Every structure is written in C-alpha cells, then in structure tokens.
C-alpha cells in the first residue's frame, strides 16, 4: 500500500541561508517597512518576475523572495514611488549539514507501508 506523506518543512525555508534563494517564510514587508506587492499583480509596478515566469520560486503571494539570485530576499513594494526593496529576513543559525535533504519543488514524497 502506498501512503502519501506530507513533506516536512525544512528550517532553512523559514529563515535565509546564503542569499536566501530557498527562503519560504511569510515576511511581506521591506527593510523600511513598506508592504510587498503580490508577485502575480502588475500594480503599482509592472514586472516579469511572476509565478508563471519563475516556477518553484515561491511567488504565489506577496512574500519576500529571491527568485533571481540577488544578495538577499526582496519584493516589489505597494508604494508607487519605490519599485522594490530588500527585506529583513532572519538568517538561519546553521546551514544544512551533509546529507540534509532540501525540499525540491518537484519532489513527491511517498511512504511505503506493508500493513
């Protein structure tokens, strides 16, 4: 019998390691306190970093992300005078060690059970 098992959220997804490309937390304000624009909307700022153009980058909401390898997570702002800003995302205390699996967008997790 095959049982679907929910993937475990790895700690590195809720805090940033390195440049924060794997960050999947829910911070949605910039370093200066501006609200983030949803990645799927084009107002007030038009852009091409959409969930369709950057699949598997966590762009489904208005959360701070780093889809294009900037130096840290960022977002477009809802302030028409400020296109984008970096976000203050906490750094993880320790980077994943050897053998630590990172959750991959395409991963499907199965658990084999004989009972």
N, C-alpha and C positions, 0 to 999 in steps of 0.2 A: 504494500500500500504506500502511495506517495502522499505526503502531507506537506502542504505549503507552510513555510515558516517565515514570519516577518523578519526582514533584515534588522540587525542590531545597528543603532546609530552610533557610529564611532565618535569618541570625544573630539577628534580633530575636525569634525564637521560643525561643531558649535563654537569653536574658537579657531583662530587663524594660526596656521603653521607656515613659515616662509612668507610668500607673497599672498597667501590666503585664497588660492585658487579652489581649494576644497571646502572652504567655509560655507556652511549651510544654515547658519543661525538666523535669528529674526530681527536683528538690528536694522532699522529703517530710517535712521536719521544720520546726517553727516556730522563731521567733527565740529562744525559751527552751529549745529542744532537745526539745520534745515531738513524738512521732510523729504523722503525719497519719492521720486516719480515711479509709477509702475513701469516695469521694463516693457510691457506689452502696449503701452499707450504712447502717443506721439505728441502729447501736450503736457506742459508748455514747450518741451524740447523734442524736435524730430531727431531720430537716430536710427541706426541699423542694428543695434545690439538688442535684438528681440529674441524671445524664446525659440522662434522658428529658425532664425539665423545662427543661434548658439545653443543647440540642443544639449541637454545634460549639464548645463551650467547653472541651474537653479534660478532661472529668470522668470519664474511663474508669478511672482508677486512684486512688491516694491522693496525687497530686502537688499541690503548692501551685498555686492558680489564682486568678483574679479574675473569676468569672462575672457578678458583679453590680455592677461599677464601684466597688468600694471604693477606698481610696487606694493599695493595693498587693496583690500576691498573698497569699492566706491559705488556711487549711484548718481543718476541724473536727479536734479532737485525739482521740487514743485515751485521754486522761486524763478520766475521768468527772467530775472536778471543774473542768475547764477546757473550755468548749464550743468555742471557736475562738481562734486567734491568727494574727497576721501572720507571714509567712515572710521570711527574709532572702535575697532573690533579687538577684543582681548586676544592676546597671544596665548597659545597653549603652553602649559608648563614644560611638557616634554614632547618631542617629536615621536612618532610611532617608531618602535624598535624593529629589529629584523624579524621577519615572519608575521608582522602585523598586517592584516589584510585591510585595505581601504575599500569602502563601498563604491562600486562602479555603477554607473547609470544603467548599463546593460545587464548587470548581474541579476539572475533569478536564483533564489535560494530554495533548495529542496532539502527535506529531511527524509531519509529512508527509514521506514518502520516496518518490521515484520509482524507486528501484533495486530 
